[in-house]
């Protein structure tokens, strides 16, 4: 849904449901890993138009719920045991953890170039992902924080 002001987008809001499935099989270790999850998200974005440039602020929140999962691993030589203990099992636990994520986004778009009509933009966002349950040796509520900065071109 968008709300227009002077024929320019001013507000946008949305919601969604995503279903993910991933299945992997490794022939050398006879390992099979499957997991599915559902992500419910809602977002809102506000544009501030300034002559030919604009500033936008966005917020997105999401909840992930884990569905069915399967991990079948046959212990073999000590190397594969090391891999399963330090890579496979923690990755499987991470993929099967419910979480709540919040993301804040700020983007500034410069006026269009005269020759190409392309626009340069600067975008930064911050995301916090917090587990909603205990995972292996990690407590409930433990969170990861991500920050990135992008310079891009809209053509």
N, C-alpha and C positions, 0 to 999 in steps of 0.2 A: 504494500500500500504506500502511495506517495501523495504528499500534499504539495501543491504547486503554489508559488508566490511569484507574480509577474512572469508567468510562463517558465519559471526555473524551479527545479526541485528544491524544496525547503526542508521537508521531513520525509523519512522513509522508515517503515517498520515491517518486521516480518517474523515468522516463526516456522519451524520445520521439524521434521522427524527423519532421521537417517538410520538405515539398517546397514551394518557392515558384517561381512563374513570373510574369514581368512583361513585357509587350510594349507598346510605345508607338509611334505613328506621328504625325508632325507634317506636315500637308498643305502648309504654306507653305514649308517647307525640304526637303520630301521625305525627311526623316530617319526612319529606322526603327531602333528599339533594342529588343532582346530579351535577356533573361537569365534563367537558372534557377539555383537553388541548393538544397542539402540542408543542413539543420541538425540535428545530433545533440546532444541535451542530457540532462543528469542533474541531479536536484535532491533536496535533503533539507531538512526543516523540523522544528524542535523547538519544542513549546509548553511553557510553564511556567505552570500554573494557580495563581492567587493569589486565593482566595475567588471573587468574581464577575468579576474582571478576569483578563487573561492577557497574557503576553509571549511573542512568538514570534521565533525566529531562523531564518533560511533562507539556504541557499547554492545557487546554480545555476551550472553550467558548461556551455558550449556550444561546439561546433566547427562552422564553416560551410565547406562545400566547394562550389565553383562548378561548375556543369554547362555546358551549351552556352550560347553567347552570340553576338550579332550586333549590329554597329553599321554602318549604311549612312547616309552623310551626303554630300549633294551640295553642294559649296562654291558659294556664291552671292555676293551683295554683301558688302562688308566688314563690315557689322553682323553678319550671320549667321556670318561667319568668327570674329569676336570672341566670339560666343555659343558656338560650337562649341569654340573653344580654351579658354575660361575657365569654361564651365558644363557643356556636354554631354560632352566628353571626360573631364574629371576625375570627373564623376558616374558615367559608365560604368565607368571604372577602379575607382572605389570600390565599386560594386555587384558587380564581378567580382573581388573580392579575398577570398581565404580568410582567416578570422580565428578566434581563440580568445577567448571572452568569459567572465569570471567576475563574478558578482553576489552581493553580500551584502545581506540585508534584515533589518531589525529593526522589529517592530510591537508597540505597546502598545495594548491594547483596554481601555477603561474599563468598569465595571459598567453594566448596562442601566438606562436611565431608567425610572422606575416607571410613568409614564402611557403611554408609547409602546412600551416594550420595545426601543427603538433603542439602539445603542451607538456611542459616539464612539471613534475610534481615531487614533493618530499613527503614521505609518510613514515610515521613511527607508531609502533604499537607495543603494548605491555600486556602480558597474559599471566594469570595466576591459575594453576591447576592444583586442586586440593583433593586428596583422596577422602572418600566418604566412608571408608571401612579400613580395618587393619589389613596390611599386606605383608606377608612373611615377617621380617623383623622391623617393618616400618609402622609407626603408630597411625591411627586414624587422624585425619586432619593435616598430615604432613603434606607440604606443598612444594611445587616447582614454580619458579618465576622465569619468564622469558621476556626479553626486550629485543626489538630489532628496529633498524632504520633502513629505509629504502629510498633511492632516487630513481625515478622512472620517467618514461615518456609515453604520453597518450597520443596515438597517431590516428 
